[in-house]
Amino acid sequence: MAEKLTKQEQTFVKEVVETGNQTQSVKEAYKIKDNNYAGVKGNRLIRKDKIKKAIKSIAETIPNELLTEKHLALLNKEEVIIKNNMITGEIEVIPTGQIDIQAVSKGLDMAYKIKGSYAPDRNININMSISSEQREKSKELVKKYLNE
């Protein structure tokens, strides 16, 4: 039986699919203000199987054209400086004119993960006990393989 998502988890999933930003999604879904706490919570949530399944089921319905549109929007997003006037309490947002590379990178990475576009990892980890003679032969084989 599939686990049901809470309303907050549903909002988190919806926000992650729309924005590709776990931290912002947690802040929106759980009304959390602290970035560090929201980042940790987002990391924990995104690892839950029921969350992964929900994101994947939504992501499979996203047309590639929409993904491209979101990429272009990210590329046009500019970094901003936020100034808070402590006396008046006014907040001023000043565009820097530079692309927010970090946002673009994270957004694209998350979008491709959500869509399942990444090729599976091709790493193999093997743990075993070997003699020093076998270790030297292994090193030679690895060097030979890497040089080809």
GUGU-701903 format. One record per atom (N, C-alpha, C): residue number from 1; chain; atom name; x, y, z. Coordinates in pm, whole numbers, plus 50000, padded with zeros to 5 digits. Example, Ala and Ser with C-alpha at 12.3 -4.5 7.8 and 13.67 -1.06 7.14 Angstrom:
// residues 2
R   resi   chain   name       X       Y       Z
R      1       A      N   51319   49431   50780
R      1       A     CA   51230   49550   50780
R      1       A      C   51320   49670   50780
R      2       A      N   51285   49775   50708
R      2       A     CA   51367   49894   50714
R      2       A      C   51290   50003   50787
//
This chain:
// residues 148
R   resi   chain   name       X       Y       Z
R      1       A      N   50084   49882   50000
R      1       A     CA   50000   50000   50000
R      1       A      C   50089   50126   50000
R      2       A      N   50059   50217   49911
R      2       A     CA   50139   50339   49901
R      2       A      C   50110   50433   50018
R      3       A      N   50217   50493   50069
R      3       A     CA   50201   50589   50178
R      3       A      C   50143   50718   50124
R      4       A      N   50050   50776   50200
R      4       A     CA   49992   50904   50161
R      4       A      C   50084   51017   50204
R      5       A      N   50083   51123   50126
R      5       A     CA   50159   51241   50161
R      5       A      C   50073   51334   50245
R      6       A      N   50137   51399   50342
R      6       A     CA   50066   51501   50419
R      6       A      C   50046   51622   50328
R      7       A      N   49962   51716   50370
R      7       A     CA   49940   51837   50290
R      7       A      C   50070   51913   50270
R      8       A      N   50152   51918   50375
R      8       A     CA   50280   51988   50364
R      8       A      C   50372   51917   50265
R      9       A      N   50373   51785   50270
R      9       A     CA   50456   51708   50176
R      9       A      C   50406   51728   50033
R     10       A      N   50275   51732   50015
R     10       A     CA   50218   51756   49882
R     10       A      C   50262   51892   49829
R     11       A      N   50255   51993   49915
R     11       A     CA   50298   52127   49876
R     11       A      C   50446   52128   49843
R     12       A      N   50526   52059   49924
R     12       A     CA   50670   52050   49900
R     12       A      C   50697   51988   49763
R     13       A      N   50630   51877   49732
R     13       A     CA   50649   51810   49604
R     13       A      C   50611   51903   49489
R     14       A      N   50497   51968   49499
R     14       A     CA   50451   52062   49396
R     14       A      C   50553   52173   49375
R     15       A      N   50602   52230   49484
R     15       A     CA   50698   52340   49476
R     15       A      C   50832   52294   49417
R     16       A      N   50879   52175   49455
R     16       A     CA   51006   52122   49402
R     16       A      C   50995   52104   49251
R     17       A      N   50884   52049   49207
R     17       A     CA   50865   52027   49064
R     17       A      C   50859   52161   48990
R     18       A      N   50792   52260   49049
R     18       A     CA   50777   52390   48984
R     18       A      C   50906   52472   48986
R     19       A      N   50976   52472   49101
R     19       A     CA   51091   52560   49115
R     19       A      C   51225   52490   49104
R     20       A      N   51230   52362   49139
R     20       A     CA   51357   52291   49140
R     20       A      C   51444   52328   49259
R     21       A      N   51388   52399   49356
R     21       A     CA   51465   52446   49471
R     21       A      C   51408   52385   49599
R     22       A      N   51482   52290   49656
R     22       A     CA   51436   52221   49777
R     22       A      C   51417   52316   49894
R     23       A      N   51514   52404   49915
R     23       A     CA   51510   52494   50030
R     23       A      C   51388   52585   50022
R     24       A      N   51368   52648   49907
R     24       A     CA   51252   52735   49890
R     24       A      C   51123   52657   49903
R     25       A      N   51122   52535   49854
R     25       A     CA   51002   52451   49861
R     25       A      C   50965   52418   50005
R     26       A      N   51066   52391   50087
R     26       A     CA   51042   52365   50230
R     26       A      C   50991   52491   50297
R     27       A      N   51053   52603   50264
R     27       A     CA   51011   52730   50325
R     27       A      C   50865   52759   50293
R     28       A      N   50824   52729   50172
R     28       A     CA   50686   52753   50130
R     28       A      C   50591   52652   50195
R     29       A      N   50627   52526   50191
R     29       A     CA   50537   52421   50240
R     29       A      C   50525   52418   50392
R     30       A      N   50635   52443   50461
R     30       A     CA   50637   52429   50607
R     30       A      C   50644   52564   50679
R     31       A      N   50642   52672   50602
R     31       A     CA   50646   52808   50660
R     31       A      C   50767   52827   50750
R     32       A      N   50882   52780   50704
R     32       A     CA   51007   52791   50777
R     32       A      C   51083   52911   50722
R     33       A      N   51140   52991   50808
R     33       A     CA   51211   53111   50765
R     33       A      C   51363   53091   50754
R     34       A      N   51419   53004   50838
R     34       A     CA   51564   52984   50842
R     34       A      C   51611   52901   50722
R     35       A      N   51701   52959   50641
R     35       A     CA   51751   52890   50521
R     35       A      C   51825   52761   50554
R     36       A      N   51908   52762   50657
R     36       A     CA   51986   52643   50691
R     36       A      C   51894   52528   50731
R     37       A      N   51799   52557   50819
R     37       A     CA   51706   52453   50864
R     37       A      C   51622   52402   50746
R     38       A      N   51576   52495   50662
R     38       A     CA   51496   52456   50545
R     38       A      C   51579   52369   50450
R     39       A      N   51707   52401   50434
R     39       A     CA   51793   52321   50347
R     39       A      C   51811   52180   50398
R     40       A      N   51832   52167   50529
R     40       A     CA   51849   52034   50589
R     40       A      C   51719   51954   50576
R     41       A      N   51607   52018   50607
R     41       A     CA   51477   51950   50599
R     41       A      C   51448   51909   50455
R     42       A      N   51479   51996   50360
R     42       A     CA   51458   51963   50219
R     42       A      C   51540   51843   50176
R     43       A      N   51664   51837   50223
R     43       A     CA   51751   51724   50192
R     43       A      C   51694   51594   50249
R     44       A      N   51642   51601   50369
R     44       A     CA   51582   51481   50431
R     44       A      C   51456   51438   50357
R     45       A      N   51373   51536   50324
R     45       A     CA   51247   51505   50256
R     45       A      C   51271   51442   50119
R     46       A      N   51365   51498   50045
R     46       A     CA   51387   51454   49907
R     46       A      C   51439   51310   49902
R     47       A      N   51489   51259   50013
R     47       A     CA   51541   51122   50018
R     47       A      C   51434   51018   50051
R     48       A      N   51317   51064   50096
R     48       A     CA   51209   50971   50131
R     48       A      C   51152   50908   50004
R     49       A      N   51131   50777   50009
R     49       A     CA   51080   50707   49891
R     49       A      C   50946   50761   49843
R     50       A      N   50856   50789   49938
R     50       A     CA   50723   50836   49897
R     50       A      C   50732   50974   49829
R     51       A      N   50826   51056   49872
R     51       A     CA   50846   51188   49808
R     51       A      C   50906   51168   49669
R     52       A      N   51007   51081   49659
R     52       A     CA   51069   51053   49529
R     52       A      C   50965   51004   49428
R     53       A      N   50879   50911   49474
R     53       A     CA   50776   50856   49384
R     53       A      C   50679   50964   49340
R     54       A      N   50639   51051   49432
R     54       A     CA   50545   51157   49398
R     54       A      C   50606   51254   49297
R     55       A      N   50732   51290   49320
R     55       A     CA   50801   51382   49228
R     55       A      C   50815   51317   49091
R     56       A      N   50855   51191   49089
R     56       A     CA   50874   51120   48963
R     56       A      C   50742   51109   48885
R     57       A      N   50633   51080   48954
R     57       A     CA   50505   51066   48884
R     57       A      C   50461   51199   48823
R     58       A      N   50488   51309   48891
R     58       A     CA   50454   51441   48836
R     58       A      C   50551   51475   48723
R     59       A      N   50679   51449   48745
R     59       A     CA   50782   51487   48648
R     59       A      C   50764   51416   48514
R     60       A      N   50714   51294   48519
R     60       A     CA   50694   51220   48395
R     60       A      C   50590   51286   48305
R     61       A      N   50505   51369   48362
R     61       A     CA   50402   51436   48284
R     61       A      C   50448   51572   48231
R     62       A      N   50566   51617   48273
R     62       A     CA   50616   51748   48229
R     62       A      C   50668   51736   48087
R     63       A      N   50613   51814   47995
R     63       A     CA   50665   51809   47858
R     63       A      C   50804   51872   47851
R     64       A      N   50886   51822   47761
R     64       A     CA   51023   51874   47746
R     64       A      C   51025   52022   47711
R     65       A      N   50921   52069   47639
R     65       A     CA   50915   52211   47603
R     65       A      C   50907   52298   47728
R     66       A      N   50830   52252   47827
R     66       A     CA   50817   52328   47951
R     66       A      C   50950   52330   48026
R     67       A      N   51021   52217   48024
R     67       A     CA   51152   52210   48087
R     67       A      C   51247   52311   48022
R     68       A      N   51244   52318   47891
R     68       A     CA   51327   52414   47817
R     68       A      C   51289   52557   47854
R     69       A      N   51160   52582   47865
R     69       A     CA   51112   52715   47903
R     69       A      C   51163   52755   48041
R     70       A      N   51161   52660   48135
R     70       A     CA   51209   52688   48270
R     70       A      C   51360   52713   48269
R     71       A      N   51433   52641   48185
R     71       A     CA   51578   52663   48174
R     71       A      C   51607   52805   48127
R     72       A      N   51532   52849   48027
R     72       A     CA   51553   52984   47976
R     72       A      C   51520   53088   48082
R     73       A      N   51416   53064   48159
R     73       A     CA   51379   53158   48266
R     73       A      C   51492   53166   48369
R     74       A      N   51550   53050   48402
R     74       A     CA   51662   53050   48497
R     74       A      C   51782   53125   48442
R     75       A      N   51809   53108   48314
R     75       A     CA   51923   53176   48254
R     75       A      C   51905   53327   48252
R     76       A      N   51781   53372   48254
R     76       A     CA   51754   53516   48254
R     76       A      C   51741   53573   48395
R     77       A      N   51746   53487   48495
R     77       A     CA   51733   53534   48633
R     77       A      C   51863   53604   48674
R     78       A      N   51849   53720   48731
R     78       A     CA   51966   53796   48773
R     78       A      C   51986   53788   48923
R     79       A      N   52113   53797   48963
R     79       A     CA   52144   53806   49105
R     79       A      C   52093   53940   49157
R     80       A      N   52056   53942   49283
R     80       A     CA   52010   54067   49343
R     80       A      C   52080   54088   49476
R     81       A      N   52087   54214   49515
R     81       A     CA   52137   54250   49648
R     81       A      C   52016   54300   49725
R     82       A      N   51998   54249   49844
R     82       A     CA   51886   54292   49926
R     82       A      C   51941   54379   50039
R     83       A      N   51893   54502   50042
R     83       A     CA   51935   54595   50148
R     83       A      C   51817   54618   50241
R     84       A      N   51842   54601   50368
R     84       A     CA   51738   54623   50469
R     84       A      C   51776   54746   50551
R     85       A      N   51693   54849   50544
R     85       A     CA   51716   54971   50620
R     85       A      C   51666   54946   50762
R     86       A      N   51759   54938   50856
R     86       A     CA   51724   54904   50995
R     86       A      C   51642   55014   51063
R     87       A      N   51655   55137   51016
R     87       A     CA   51582   55248   51079
R     87       A      C   51437   55251   51029
R     88       A      N   51418   55248   50896
R     88       A     CA   51282   55259   50842
R     88       A      C   51216   55122   50824
R     89       A      N   51296   55018   50822
R     89       A     CA   51241   54884   50801
R     89       A      C   51215   54852   50655
R     90       A      N   51251   54942   50565
R     90       A     CA   51229   54921   50422
R     90       A      C   51332   54823   50367
R     91       A      N   51287   54742   50275
R     91       A     CA   51375   54646   50209
R     91       A      C   51386   54687   50063
R     92       A      N   51509   54698   50014
R     92       A     CA   51534   54738   49877
R     92       A      C   51602   54622   49804
R     93       A      N   51547   54585   49689
R     93       A     CA   51605   54478   49607
R     93       A      C   51671   54544   49487
R     94       A      N   51802   54522   49473
R     94       A     CA   51880   54585   49366
R     94       A      C   51937   54478   49274
R     95       A      N   51892   54473   49148
R     95       A     CA   51949   54377   49053
R     95       A      C   52096   54411   49024
R     96       A      N   52182   54309   49016
R     96       A     CA   52324   54333   48990
R     96       A      C   52356   54331   48841
R     97       A      N   52263   54280   48760
R     97       A     CA   52289   54270   48616
R     97       A      C   52366   54145   48579
R     98       A      N   52395   54058   48678
R     98       A     CA   52466   53934   48650
R     98       A      C   52372   53815   48665
R     99       A      N   52397   53713   48587
R     99       A     CA   52316   53591   48596
R     99       A      C   52347   53520   48728
R    100       A      N   52244   53471   48791
R    100       A     CA   52260   53396   48916
R    100       A      C   52302   53253   48881
R    101       A      N   52432   53235   48864
R    101       A     CA   52487   53107   48818
R    101       A      C   52450   52993   48912
R    102       A      N   52454   53017   49041
R    102       A     CA   52421   52914   49138
R    102       A      C   52277   52867   49122
R    103       A      N   52186   52962   49103
R    103       A     CA   52045   52927   49085
R    103       A      C   52026   52848   48957
R    104       A      N   52093   52889   48851
R    104       A     CA   52083   52820   48723
R    104       A      C   52135   52677   48736
R    105       A      N   52251   52662   48797
R    105       A     CA   52312   52531   48813
R    105       A      C   52224   52437   48895
R    106       A      N   52179   52486   49010
R    106       A     CA   52094   52403   49096
R    106       A      C   51962   52371   49027
R    107       A      N   51905   52470   48962
R    107       A     CA   51776   52450   48896
R    107       A      C   51785   52348   48784
R    108       A      N   51887   52358   48701
R    108       A     CA   51905   52263   48592
R    108       A      C   51932   52123   48644
R    109       A      N   52017   52114   48745
R    109       A     CA   52048   51985   48804
R    109       A      C   51922   51919   48859
R    110       A      N   51843   51996   48934
R    110       A     CA   51721   51941   48992
R    110       A      C   51622   51903   48883
R    111       A      N   51610   51986   48780
R    111       A     CA   51515   51956   48672
R    111       A      C   51551   51826   48602
R    112       A      N   51679   51807   48573
R    112       A     CA   51721   51684   48508
R    112       A      C   51703   51563   48599
R    113       A      N   51728   51579   48728
R    113       A     CA   51706   51470   48822
R    113       A      C   51559   51434   48828
R    114       A      N   51474   51537   48837
R    114       A     CA   51330   51514   48845
R    114       A      C   51280   51444   48720
R    115       A      N   51325   51490   48607
R    115       A     CA   51280   51434   48479
R    115       A      C   51340   51296   48453
R    116       A      N   51447   51262   48526
R    116       A     CA   51510   51132   48506
R    116       A      C   51597   51129   48383
R    117       A      N   51651   51245   48346
R    117       A     CA   51730   51255   48224
R    117       A      C   51876   51215   48241
R    118       A      N   51922   51203   48363
R    118       A     CA   52061   51164   48384
R    118       A      C   52079   51016   48355
R    119       A      N   52189   50984   48293
R    119       A     CA   52222   50844   48272
R    119       A      C   52259   50783   48407
R    120       A      N   52229   50656   48425
R    120       A     CA   52265   50594   48553
R    120       A      C   52416   50594   48573
R    121       A      N   52457   50603   48699
R    121       A     CA   52600   50600   48731
R    121       A      C   52660   50469   48684
R    122       A      N   52784   50476   48644
R    122       A     CA   52852   50356   48596
R    122       A      C   52972   50325   48682
R    123       A      N   52958   50347   48810
R    123       A     CA   53066   50319   48903
R    123       A      C   53046   50182   48964
R    124       A      N   53157   50115   48987
R    124       A     CA   53153   49985   49053
R    124       A      C   53248   49991   49171
R    125       A      N   53199   49961   49287
R    125       A     CA   53283   49956   49407
R    125       A      C   53295   49812   49451
R    126       A      N   53419   49769   49466
R    126       A     CA   53445   49632   49508
R    126       A      C   53535   49635   49630
R    127       A      N   53494   49571   49735
R    127       A     CA   53576   49559   49856
R    127       A      C   53614   49413   49874
R    128       A      N   53745   49386   49877
R    128       A     CA   53791   49249   49898
R    128       A      C   53935   49252   49948
R    129       A      N   53972   49145   50013
R    129       A     CA   54109   49132   50063
R    129       A      C   54196   49068   49956
R    130       A      N   54312   49131   49930
R    130       A     CA   54403   49075   49831
R    130       A      C   54545   49084   49885
R    131       A      N   54631   49000   49828
R    131       A     CA   54771   49001   49870
R    131       A      C   54842   49122   49807
R    132       A      N   54960   49152   49859
R    132       A     CA   55036   49266   49805
R    132       A      C   55073   49242   49659
R    133       A      N   55099   49118   49623
R    133       A     CA   55131   49084   49484
R    133       A      C   55010   49111   49394
R    134       A      N   54892   49069   49439
R    134       A     CA   54770   49093   49363
R    134       A      C   54740   49244   49354
R    135       A      N   54771   49316   49461
R    135       A     CA   54748   49461   49464
R    135       A      C   54831   49529   49356
R    136       A      N   54958   49488   49342
R    136       A     CA   55045   49547   49241
R    136       A      C   54994   49517   49100
R    137       A      N   54947   49395   49078
R    137       A     CA   54890   49359   48948
R    137       A      C   54766   49442   48920
R    138       A      N   54685   49464   49024
R    138       A     CA   54563   49545   49009
R    138       A      C   54598   49688   48971
R    139       A      N   54699   49743   49036
R    139       A     CA   54741   49880   49005
R    139       A      C   54785   49891   48859
R    140       A      N   54861   49790   48813
R    140       A     CA   54907   49791   48674
R    140       A      C   54789   49784   48577
R    141       A      N   54691   49700   48609
R    141       A     CA   54574   49689   48523
R    141       A      C   54495   49820   48518
R    142       A      N   54482   49884   48632
R    142       A     CA   54410   50011   48638
R    142       A      C   54483   50117   48555
R    143       A      N   54616   50125   48572
R    143       A     CA   54695   50220   48493
R    143       A      C   54680   50194   48343
R    144       A      N   54685   50067   48305
R    144       A     CA   54672   50030   48165
R    144       A      C   54533   50071   48114
R    145       A      N   54431   50043   48194
R    145       A     CA   54294   50076   48155
R    145       A      C   54276   50227   48139
R    146       A      N   54332   50305   48232
R    146       A     CA   54317   50450   48227
R    146       A      C   54393   50513   48112
R    147       A      N   54502   50447   48069
R    147       A     CA   54582   50501   47959
R    147       A      C   54522   50470   47822
R    148       A      N   54429   50377   47815
R    148       A     CA   54369   50340   47685
R    148       A      C   54267   50441   47639
//
